[in-house]
């Protein structure tokens, strides 16, 4: 009799755990649908779900959503231990959106941790797992790969990644794509291609925010200064940049203006 009661209690507990698991999975799937539009809400809501009680895909999805919500909310990512629950679960070669996003999220973690080699490996793995290559995150892999390739002085790979990002991004985030491609051209010592992209952006001004405008002006000033040796044009771009507002690029613009003054023999202005 006692054994029968114990078995019934065990069965009841198992059924309760199963019901709880399904309920948590439904909660997570609901939050997944809001990740891109309301990451702050996802981040707040996911705390109500007990991570230690989750198993299988629910545990993997929690790790994915929490990592992406933190990343989108600019919470510093300092460890890969949480997101590894997702990449370990999706360790097979079967393509799926969640598998790809798990490896993409691991790449985001390594980007924050300044581990270029690990980030590159993760983004490449993510790209291979997206069943639909038209999704935004597949494009963003190219953008992130370009950045990490440049950090590792892999100029050819960076240019190829940014060219792919540029080709796929028109109609969505094309000003940023053009800027990144121009920077890759500059890094490769191809200023003519960069200059054409940047001046076209400056003339159209379509979809360009203040931060993008500052970057465009700064890169054009660098091209005139370093490649074209046209100090007057370089100074014009740096003056336009300084007129916007102070930030790190403005500080660099002042340095270039000092260097221009020194080349002209104007030591008072240079100092």
N, C-alpha and C positions, 0 to 999 in steps of 0.2 A: 504493500500500500504506500509506504513512504517513498519507495523507488518510483512508483507511478506518479505520485504528487510532484516529486522532483523533476520528472520528465515533462510533466505538464507545465510546470513553472519555467523550465528551460525553453520549451517551445513558445510559451507566451512572451518571454523576454526576447527571443529571436524575432518573433513577429513584430514586436514593438520597435525593435531596432530597425527592422526592414521598413516599417512605416515611417520612422523618423528619417531614415536615409532617403526615401523617396520624397519626403516633404522638403528636406534640405536641397535635394537636387532640383526640385521645382523652383525653390527660392533662387538658387544660383543661376538657373536658366533665365529667370526673369531679370536678374541683375545683369546678366550677359547682354541682354537686348538693350540695356541702357548705358553700357560702358562708354561708348563713343560720345553720347549726347549728355550724360550726367555722371561723369566719373566721381565727383565729390559725393553724390548720393550713394553710388555703389560702395565707395570707401566707408561711408558711415553705416550703411545697412549690413555690410558683410560681417561686421563685428558681432552681430546677433547670432551668427551661425558658428557653432562650436567646431573648430577645425580638428581637434583631437578625436572627435566622434565620427569623422568622415572616413570613408573608405573608397577605394577604387577611383572611378572617374569623378565622383563628387569631390574627393580630396584634390585631384588634379585640377579640376575646374576652379575650385576655391583658390588654389595657389596661383593660377593664371590670372584670375580676376583681381585678386588682391595686389599682385605685382604690377599689373597694368594700371589699376586705379591709383596706386601710389606714384607710379611713373608719370601719369597724366596730371596728377595733382602736385607735381614737383617735390615729392617726398624723396629724399636721398636714399638710393638703393645701395647697400653696403655689403650684401651677402647673397650668394646664389642658393642658399639652403632651402628657401621656401619654393622657389620656382622649379627647383630640381624635382619636387614631387610631381610636377606636370611633365617635365621632359622624360623622367624615368617611366612614367605611365605610358607616354606616347613614344616609346623608344623604338618601336617597329618602323618599317618602311612604308606603311600604309598611309596614303595622303589623306588629310582631313584638315579642316579649318582650325580646329582646336589644337591639333598637333603642330601645325605651322605657327600658330600664335604662341604656343608654349616656347618654341625655340626662338621666335622673334623676341619674346619677353626676356628670355635668357640673354639674348644679345643686348637688350636695353640695360640689363643689370651690369654686364661687362663693360658697356659704354660708360656707365656711371662710375665704374671702378677703374676706368682708364686702362683696361686690358684689351689692347687692340687685337692681338692674335686670337684670343678667345671670342671676342665679339665677331670678328670676321667669320670664324668657324660656325658660330651660332646663326648668323644671318644667312649664310650659304645653305645651312641645313634647313632653315625656315623656308627659304625660297623653293627648295626641292619638294616641300610638303604641301604647298598651297595647291588645292585642286582647281582653283579658279585664279589665274594669273592676272585678272583684271582688277582685283581688289586693291584698295589703297595700301594696305600693309605690304603687299608684294612689291609695289613701287618704292615704298619707304626703305625696304631692304637695300635697294640700289643706292639710295641717298646715304644711308648709314655706312654701307660698305665703302663708298667713295671717301668719306671722312676718315675711316680707319686705315684705308690704303694710303692716303696722304700722310697720316701720322707715321706710317711705317716706310715712308719714302718709296712706295710702290706706285710711281706716277702713271705708268701705262694702265695698270689695273684700275686706278682711281678714275682716269679719264674714261675708260670703257664703262665703268659703273655709272658715272655721271651722264654719259651719253645715253645710256639706257634709261636712266631716270628722266632725263630731259625729253626723250622721245615719247615716253609713256605718260608724262605729266601734263602735256598741253591740254587745256580745258579744265584743269583742276588747280594745280599749284605752280603754274608755269613761270611766274617771275622768279620764285625761289629756285626753280630748276635751272633757269637760265643763269642766275647768279652763281650757283654752284658749278655749273659747267664752265663758266668764264674763269672762275678761280682755278679750276683744274687746268685749263688752257694756259693760264699765267704760270702755274707751277711747272708746266711742261715747256715753258719758254716759247709759247705760241701766242704772243700778244695781239696779233691782228684778229684772230678769231674771237678772243676775249673782248677786244675793243668793239667789235661789231655787235656782239650780243648786248653789251652793257649800254652802248649808245642808243640802240634800238629801245631798250627798256626805259632809258632816261627820256627819250622823246615821246614815247607813248604814255608813260605814267599809269597805265592801266593795271589795277590790282596791286599797286606798289604802296606799302606802308612806309612809315618814317624810318624804321630800322632797315628795311631793304634799300631805301633811298640813300641812307648813310653808307651802306656797304658799296653800292654802285659808285657813288662819288669817290669813296676811298680807293677802290680798285682802279678807277679811271685815273685818279691822281698818281697812283703807283706806276701805271703803265706809262704815263707821260714822263714821269720822273726817271724811271729805271730803264725803259726801253726806247722811248722816243727822244729823250733828253730835251724835252720842251719844258723848261722851267716855268714859263709864263702860264701855259695851260695847266700844268700840275698845280701851280699855286691857285689858279682859279677854282679848280675842283676842291682843293683843301679849304679854301675860303668859304665855299658853299657848304661844305660839311660842317665847319666850325660854326656857321651861322645857324645851324639847326639846334643842337644842344649838346652838352658835354656828355661824353662817355669814353670808353677805352679807345675807340677809333678816332675820336676827336683828339685825344692825347697824342696818338700816333701822327695825326695830321699836323699838329704843332711841331712835332719832331721833324717831319719832312719840310715844313716851312722854314725851320731853322737851318736845315741842311741846304735848302735852296738859297737862303740868304748868305750862307757861308760860301757857296760856290760863286755867288755874285761878288764876293768880297765885302759884303755888308756885315761886318762883325758885330756892330751894335744890335742890329735886328736879330742876328743869329743867337746872341746871348740872351 
